[in-house]
Amino acid sequence: MVDSLYTPHTYQQQMHASRAKNKVMEVARRGGKSRSAFWELIDAWQEAQQNPVARSLVPPFNAWVVGPTDDQL
């Protein structure tokens, strides 16, 4: 279902296909940076749900959302 909600552009597909720990997209305004980052987060969350974790790890999934100002979050 999730895949039917998002169709990435060519440069977004390249970024999603990369297994790099840190990814950088150099694109202009309205280039889909936030949307592709959101789907990277969803993908990481889905992958984390497949891996068993120790009960001592609370919560089992952590993510950061970072922006230059609070207004942009």
Buried (B, 14 or more C-beta within 10 A) or exposed (E): EEEEEBEBEEBBEEBBEEEEEEEEEEEEEEBBBEBBBEBBBBEEEEEBEEEEEEEEEEEEBEEEEEEEEEEEE
